[in-house]
Amino acid sequence: MIFCIADSFPKALAKLPAQEQKAVKTTVFDLQMDPAHPGLQFHRIDNSKDENFWSVRVSRDVRLIVHKTEDSFLICYVDHHNAAYAWAERRRIETHPKTGAAQIVEVRERVQEIFVQRAVEAVPVPAPARPALPPLFARYSDDELLVYGVPQDWLADVRTATEDSIFDLVAHLPGEAAEALLDLAVGEKPEMPAIISPDVANPFEHPDAQRRFRLMEDVDELKSALDFPWDQWAVFLHPSQRQVVGQKFSGPARVSGSAGTGKTVVAIHRAANILKNDPQARLLLTTFSLPLANALEGKLRLLTGVEKGVIPRVTVLPFRGVSSELFTLAFGHHPRAASDDQVRGALKTAAAELGVTTFTPRFLASEWLNVVDAWQVADATAYQDVPRLGRKNRLGVKQRETLWPVFERARALLAAQGLLTWPMIFGQVTRHFSARAEKPFSHTIVDEAQDLGVPELRMLAAITPAGSDTLFFAGDLGQRIFQEPFSWKALGVDIRGRSKTLKVNYRTSHQIRQAADRLLPKVVQDVDGVEQDRRGTVSIFNGPEPEVRTFPSAAAEEQGIADWIKTLVADGVAPAEIGLFVRSNGELSRARAAVKAAGHVQLELSERLEEPQGRIAIGTMHLAKGLEYKAIAVMACDDDILPLQERVETVADESELDEVYETERHLFYVACTRARDHLLVSGVDPASEFFSDLSQRRPPKAA
């Protein structure tokens, strides 16, 4: 007999108090061990249209909703008695007649109200009648709509849906139908769901069914699902995610997609699959920062917690952590990394000693960082040939001959102090392991891969063997905030033909995603010509429009943000589900003042992740990456703060100025897309020039 957990069950379970959750888990475990156990009290849901829905008594008032047939036993829902029965009475489980996927379908006549009623303020003069909006799907036949997974008894509602009602409608439909309709509504051609005859396949094993039903194959798998607070990402994958997780690639591969599409989910599941299927695998899971690496490790443990011997075979570290550990392994001592100030000091001293005054300290630092040190240029000949991609200061032979002794002397000054820059550390690790057939890792998976630099990518290629499925990257070109673009192919990492783009946004509402997407081009292309097409991405839920506001002073903004926080909390948003982000440390005091004025306590984000414990998170935009909150305020976005004036003033050439504006825009995009339901963007008038892109209308000024 098939034993499944539906995605509606863990969502409902998470809402119950801890003691009730414990009792529910015990009951579910007993059900799998023996569904016919005489101590389990089953009661048929008489008012349900589906005669296979039953309730199971958990406690005096808690009821577990199960769906059982001769072939299947599904754990569907849990709640207190009346709410649990009401859920079952409004639903049925069936196999879709076209696609063959098992679906949880809301009973059309039991849905009390499809469309959300919005309160409108009374006006003294009647507003002119709004022209009726045309139906979006009237031209599609029943057969066409059924192919996309629309349940038969919802066809009439789909035909009459308009731009105003589409999101209220899709909330009642199975995921594959909702996504297809949203694609059609914006003029995109949806991906066709798989069509598998139930005569030849189990409807619960259909790719679309697996996004809402998890087959529990043994007691250990069920125990893992019940012991851990599994989020949806850990149990139910979208078909497009599942495809990439299990796909075999002939060489390096990358999954991309805009913020919220589940790239990290794919990376973690792919890592778990490799560890489970290959007992000899030695896997590296890496990203650019320690907090994100810690988060990745926690999620990987969640997926592999019951698998003995898995965790000892995986290393989870940020890029620099990997290089530091491998450097120590290779050379027997820890590297001493030079600080930015020490590097600038060495360059300044070298230029003074050699009497080189025709180049500014700003240019020397930029050329060192982006060319000489990044590419680990070894000598004057190599400096003449090194690519200077995108840099508009075209240095001639004589200029490079003048500059090279400065860089060579600066390197010697650092060496005399026993210091190495991080690119030097990466470079030494790269050279050491490039010469060895035996690599420290059999597989490497990289999250936030858009922030890889030249030395990091070279190292990852050197410490991982060449071959199928050994190197896998997950990233979004639109979220690149740290590194200048460069050619991966030139470094031997060619992902052309092995790049997949995810299109379904799970984290961010349609309104927030739509606004944030205006900050970036519709199609983003890397240096090797690999495109990431942002068009056709759909969010699976609706929400309020983002607010874009300007204030006459910082004090007025702080009070405005405080009032916004108070309103959210009064509406049921927990303080721990609210985040405030600013451009840099200099603006954190404004975020602190807003939280204090709202009567709450802040949690200041740092490199070390902490439990929120009822506190409102505040931090810089760089620390927002990888996080999410129900409500986000991106504040203190004044004209001289975003883009950051300090960065604009330190550019060495025109191309660097373009790069600064591009990465500042990406950073703003990252901060905005951390919001799930509510987004407020604010600044002191005149606010950031990016506001005009984010909002289609002029932002209102606050009093």
QUIRAMO-V563998 format. One record per pair of residues at least 24 apart in sequence whose C-alpha atoms are under 6 Angstrom apart, sorted by the first residue. I is the first residue (numbers start at 0). GAP is how many residues later the second one is. Records with the same first field share a line. If there is no record, write none. Layout:
I = GAP + GAP
This chain:
0 = 70 + 71
1 = 70
2 = 70 + 71 + 212 + 213
3 = 70 + 210 + 211 + 212
4 = 69 + 70 + 208 + 209
5 = 70 + 206 + 207
6 = 205
7 = 69
8 = 67 + 68
11 = 66
46 = 42
47 = 41
49 = 42
97 = 49
98 = 96 + 97
99 = 96 + 97 + 98 + 103
100 = 102 + 105 + 108
101 = 101 + 102 + 107
114 = 53
134 = 25 + 26 + 27
135 = 26
147 = 29
148 = 28
149 = 27
187 = 348
206 = 32
210 = 25 + 26 + 27
211 = 24
240 = 25
244 = 25
248 = 219 + 220
249 = 218
250 = 216 + 217
251 = 219 + 220 + 243
252 = 219 + 242 + 245 + 246
253 = 218 + 219 + 220 + 245
254 = 219 + 244 + 245 + 246
255 = 218 + 219 + 220 + 245
256 = 219 + 244 + 245
257 = 218
259 = 245 + 246 + 247
260 = 241 + 243 + 244 + 245
262 = 211
280 = 161
281 = 31 + 32 + 159 + 160
282 = 31 + 158 + 159 + 160 + 161
283 = 30 + 31 + 160
284 = 31 + 160 + 161
285 = 30 + 31 + 32 + 160
286 = 31 + 32 + 159 + 160 + 161
287 = 30 + 31
288 = 29
289 = 28
290 = 316 + 317
292 = 24 + 25
322 = 103
326 = 102
335 = 83
336 = 82 + 83 + 84
337 = 81 + 82 + 83
345 = 64
346 = 63
349 = 56 + 59 + 60
350 = 55
362 = 289
373 = 49
390 = 264
391 = 263
422 = 32
425 = 29
429 = 29 + 32
432 = 29 + 30
433 = 28
438 = 24 + 25
442 = 27
443 = 27
444 = 27 + 28
445 = 27
446 = 27
447 = 26 + 27
448 = 24 + 25 + 26
449 = 25 + 27 + 30
450 = 29 + 31 + 32
452 = 30
477 = 188
478 = 187
480 = 182 + 186
485 = 41
486 = 40 + 41
502 = 34
503 = 33 + 34
504 = 33 + 34
506 = 169
507 = 168
508 = 30 + 32 + 33 + 34 + 167 + 168
509 = 29 + 32
510 = 34
511 = 34
514 = 179
515 = 153
517 = 175 + 176
518 = 174
542 = 134
545 = 133 + 134
546 = 133
547 = 132 + 133 + 134 + 151
548 = 133 + 150 + 151
549 = 132 + 133 + 134 + 135 + 151
550 = 133 + 134 + 150 + 151
551 = 132 + 133
552 = 131
557 = 36
560 = 33
561 = 32 + 35 + 36
574 = 39 + 40 + 41
575 = 36 + 38 + 39 + 40
576 = 52 + 53
577 = 38 + 51 + 53 + 54
578 = 37 + 38 + 39 + 53
579 = 38 + 52 + 53 + 54
580 = 37 + 38 + 39 + 40 + 53
581 = 38 + 39 + 52 + 53
582 = 37 + 38
583 = 36
620 = 50
623 = 47
627 = 46 + 47
628 = 46
629 = 45 + 46 + 47
630 = 44 + 46 + 47 + 48
631 = 43 + 47
632 = 46 + 47 + 48
633 = 47
634 = 46 + 47 + 48
635 = 47
636 = 46 + 51
637 = 45 + 46 + 49 + 50
638 = 47 + 48 + 49
641 = 46
